[in-house]
């Protein structure tokens, strides 16, 4: 399984990524090893994720989310929570 995820950083910013192991990737981010952007911005919170069978589909969705405004990202987060 492949995942696209959004992390909320301590400073209120959002980070989007993809992985094939969500738990391991979140742990790496939390320990400062996940990405330069998230290093030093903890504590981090996993606020959104989607599952995909194919890696390519997850990567396409990551790209689409990264192009969204912060307001649009917050909307998809809120939509997921309300379901």
N, C-alpha and C positions, 0 to 999 in steps of 0.2 A: 504494500500500500504506500502511496505517496501523499504528502500533505502540503498544503499552503497554509501559512499561519501568520497571525499578526500578534506582535507583542506590544504591550504598553510599557513604556519606560517610566522611570521615576520622575523624569522631567515633563511627562505628559506627551511626549512624542510617540509615534507609532513606527514599528519596524516590521516589514513584511519579508518573508522568506519561504523557502520550500525545503522539504526533507523527505527521506523515506523512513525515518525513525524519529517521530515527534518527541517522545520522552527524552531520548538521548540528546537531541538537538537543543531542547529547552534547557537541559542540565548544562550543556556546554555554554550556552548564552549566559546562564545564571552564574557560571564560574568564570566568566570573562574570556572564554575561548571561542565563542560562537561567531562573532563578527566584530570588526573594529567599531562599528557604530554603537553596538550595545554595551561594549566594554566601558565600565564606569558609570553606566546609566541605570544600574539596578537600585532597588529590587525590580525585577521584571515580572509582568503578569501576562500569561497567555489569555488573550481576550477573544480569539477567533481562530478557527481552522476549518478547512474543507478537506475531504478525502478524494483521491483519484486513483484509479487503477493504473493509469499510464503516467510515467514520469513527464513525458512531453506535455500532457494536459495540465499537470500541476505547474510546470514551468510557464506555460502560456497564461494560466490564471494569475500566477505571481506577477508577471509582467503587466497584466491588465490592472491588478490592484495597485501596483506601484505607480501607475499613471493617474490614479484617482486622487482627488483632493482629500484633505484630512476629513472634511465634512462627509464626503461620500464614503470613506472608510468607516467613520463612526456610524453611518447609517446601516452599512451591512453588518456591523457588529451588533447594533441594536436590534436589527431584524432577526438575527440568529438567536439572540437572548429571548426575544418575545415569542419565539416558536416553541 
